[in-house]
């Protein structure tokens, strides 16, 4: 089995060696990593993967190799797991949907607290309790114009908060397929200068100096010509952005190859008081957004990448984040960023035709002063022209 596992990793472009495989075997013989599939996963990643950039490829290869084996997820602490087992799949008519009224933010939070205090058993298909398949604003698998999704998969995109442990993965910065045209578009944002050590041969100057030196070779060097543009790239990850991972990775890969001075961070849905560089450590290693404002000056170009699709509460309301209680609204942080970086643009992978039908996209577009561009070749060209001014 372990030989097949080793071969599977190699076929998935995870560069594991025989020496590393033997190290894994030695660790297993010593009694490490044999307690559960999770323990084996951590041991295998520790012994076989030497570069954090390969964690995502390893995770995907491990998942396909262990397909069919149980992979338990930590249950919610306050809601019994059996309450969230969707035993009823119900489809609502347009008339039934139209009769439902959305609760306000404060009322929604108060009602959730009351339900948690009063509910004693699971419910399916109801309109009040935490359950599945109904019209209650709490639970999953049903329909409500505005609610809190607790466990389960999303579907209606109407949740204003999501109550579950969510795992995101870093975008692959090595993706090459389909990035060529994006690289061409990004090249519009260039400011070349020769700086640094003189290490490049200056052929014309060498010829002139040699001729002036009666044919004796006189080599002249000059600093390398480099793109001086500095880019701060903030990328939305997880949730509705899962539909755009491929295109986001192409853009990320193109940016990494085109800009020598590139700093990148992740956020989810909207920018708040912190960002992170690695999604696997987004809860333990955070970068305060204020640090960005104090570290990078106005010479940096700010590019935000995201579909801007979220509840308006996430932008306008303290505590509106789907994942935690943010002290200040996302709109406040976006205003601070756009003031700190006058040359900014928002790249949206959603088709421009749907922008006017989503309130959150309209709000974000206003907050970035109309500088929102679709993730298309023409949209990228327009964005680069705006950033180059």
C-alpha positions, 0 to 999 in steps of 0.5 A: 500500500505504501509503495502505491502511495509513493507512486501516487504522489509522484504521479501527482507531481509531488517530488518525493524521493526514495530516501524520504519514503524510507524515512516514512517507513522508519517512522511507522516502524517506530510507532508514529502516525499509526493511530488514525488516518489524520495522524498518518496524514501529518506524519506523511506530510512531515516526512515527504514534503520539504516545501510548504508550496507543495502542501496543496498538491500533497493534500489533493493527492492524499485525498484522492488516494484515501478516497472512500475512507472516513474523514471526520470533521470536528462537529460544532460544539453547541449544535448536536451533529444529528440536528444537521443531518439533512434527511429531507430534500425539499424544493420550494415554489416561487410563491413559497419563497416570496412569502418569506421575510428576511430578518434584520441583523440584530433580530437574526442574532437574538433569535439564534441565541433564543433557539440555542437556549430553547431547542432540545431536539432535531428538526427537519423541514420547519420554519423556526428551529435549527434544522435542515430542509425548511424555511428556518433562517438557522441550519442548512439545506432549505431556503431563507432569504437571509440566515445563518448557515450552520454546517452543511453545504451552501447553495442559495448564497444567502447566508450572512454568517457561516458557522463551521470550521472552513479550510481554504488552500493557497492559490498555486503560484506555479500554474502556467496553463493559460497565463500567457495572455494575462502576462501580456496584459500585466506587462502594460504596468511597467516602469523600467530602470537600471539599478543595483550592481553593475553585472550586465554586459554593456555591449555598445559601451564595451565596443566604444571603449575598446576602440578608444583603447586601440583595440585592447579589450575594455569591458564595460558593465551596467546594472540590470534593467528591471521593472520598478513597479511595486504591487501589493496583491490582496486575494479573496479566497474560499466561499464563492471564490471556489468557483473561480480558483482556476482563473485566480491561480492563473492571474496569481501565477502571471503576477508572480512572474511579471513583478519583481516587487510583489507582496501578496496576502489573502482575505475572505469576502471583504478586507477587515483588520487582518490578512494572512499569507498562508491559508493553512495558518490563517488562524495562527499567523495573521498580519494586521491590516494596519501593518500594511498601511504602515509598511508599504508607501504610496508608491505601491499599486494595490490590486484586490482580486475577488468576486465581491459577492457577499452579504451587504452586512459584511461590508457595512456592519460591525460583526458582519463577517461570516467567520468572526466578530469584526470590530469595524465594518469592511467598508472602513478598511477598504476606505483606509486602503484606497486612501493609503494607495491612490493607485488601486484597482479591484479585479472581479472574476464574475461577469460584468453583466451580473454586477448591477444585480448584486448589492454587494458588488455595487457597494464594493465598486463605489468603495474603490471609486469605480475602479472595478474591472472584470477578469478578462483580457480587456478588463485587465488591460483597462486595470493596468492603464488605470494603475500606470497613471 
